[in-house]
C-alpha cells in the first residue's frame, strides 16, 4: 500500500474515495496528510477510520454526487465483484470521479509467488475453480480464469 500512497502524495488530490478500503491502509500511509482534504473510504463492513470518513456502501451503488472526487481508487477490489455487476461498478467509479477526476483500479498479480488474499505460496497457480475452499464463500474471480 506504501507504493499506491506515494502516488496520492505526489499528485496532491484534494478529495479521495477509496472503494473497498478495508482497514484504510491507503489513508494511513499518505505522507502529506491534510485534514482539509475530503478522504472517504467505502467498504461493505464497518471500520473505524482515524484519518478518513468510513461509509458502509456497495461500490456498485455509491451515495455520492457526480464528480465528487478528484481521485477514486479501487485496489484489489475488482476480483470481489461478481461479473454481472462489473459494468455497474465501472459506471459508478467513473460517475463519482467525473470528467476531471482520476480513476485508478488495480488487480493483484495472480501469479505472484505469495497470493495476496490467502498469503499461501503458489496458490494463484492453481485453477480458479479450486480457489473457493480458501475464500469461505466470498466472491472471488482471479484473472486469468
N, C-alpha and C positions, 0 to 999 in steps of 0.2 A: 504494500500500500504506500510505502515511502516514495516509490517511483511515481505513482499517479499523483500523490500530493505535491510533488515537486512541479508538476505541470500546472497545477492550480496556483501554486505560489508564484511561478514565473509570469503568468499572464494576468494576474490581478483581476479576477472576476468579481463583480460586486454582488451577485446573487447566484447561489449554487443549490441545485437539487441533486441529491444522491439517491437514486431509486434502488431499492434493495440494499439499504445502508447497513443492515446488520447491527453491529455494535458501534457504528460510527467511526470506524478506523480512518476513513478519509479525512474527516474533520479533525480528529485527534492528531493527525500528522501534518496539518497545514502550518508552515513556518511563520508566515506573515499574518497570523490570526488577528482579525479586526472585528470587534464586536458590532460595528456598524453594518457589517455585511449580513445579507439575508442568507442564512445557512439552514437548509431543511433536509432532513433525512426521512425517507419513506420506506416502510417495511410492513410486512403483514403481522409482525409480532411487536408488542410494546417494548421499548427500550428507554432508558433514561439517558438523554444526551446532555453532556456537560457543556459543549461548545456550540451546539446546534439545537434546533427545534425538531423533535421527533413526532411524526404523524403516522398513524396506522392507516394504511390505504393500499389498494391494489394498484400496481403500476399500469394496468390497462384502463383504469378509471381514476385519474388524478383529480383532486379537488382544488385545482388552481386555474387562474385565468390564463388565456392565451398570452404567450410571450412573457411570462412572469420572470423567467430565469435567464441569466446570461450564460450559464453553464449547466447542462444536465448530464449526469453520469449514470451509467449502469454497469458496474464492474461485477463480473461473474454472476450475472442475473439471468441473462437470456436463456441459458440452459435449464432454468427452473420454470420457464413459462411454456405452457402447452402450445404445440404447433398451431392449434386452432385460434389461439389468442395473440399470436405474434404480430399480425397485421395491425391489430388494435393497439398493441404495445408500441410499435413504431410510430403510429399516428399520435399517440399521447405524448411520447417523448418529443416529437417534432413540434407539436402544438404548444407545449409549455416552454420550449426553447424559443419559439418564434423564428422569424426570418433573420434576426440579428444575433441569435444565440448560437452556442456551440453545443453539439451533441457528441458524447464520447461513449461508445459501447465496446466493452471488452469481453472476450470469451477466454476461459482458461485453456491452456495448451493441453489437449488430451494426452499427448504423448510425452509430456514431461515425466521424468523418472518418478517423482513423488506426486501422486494425484492430489489435486488441491482441495477436494471435498472430504476424502476419507483419510488422506495422508498415508495411504498404502503404496508401497513401491510397485511400480509397473502395473498398477490397477487399470490405468487408461488403455493399456494394450489389449485388454480382454474385450470380446464383442459386447456391444451396448446392451443386448438382452440379458447379459449376465450381471449387470450392474445393480439391478433392482434390489438384490438382497442387502446391499450396503446402504441404500438410501431410505430404508424403512418406510416405504410407501410414498415418499415425496416424489414430485415430478422431477425427472432428470433425463435430459437427452444430450448425450455427449456427441461432439462432431469429430470426424465424420461417423455416421451410424455404423 
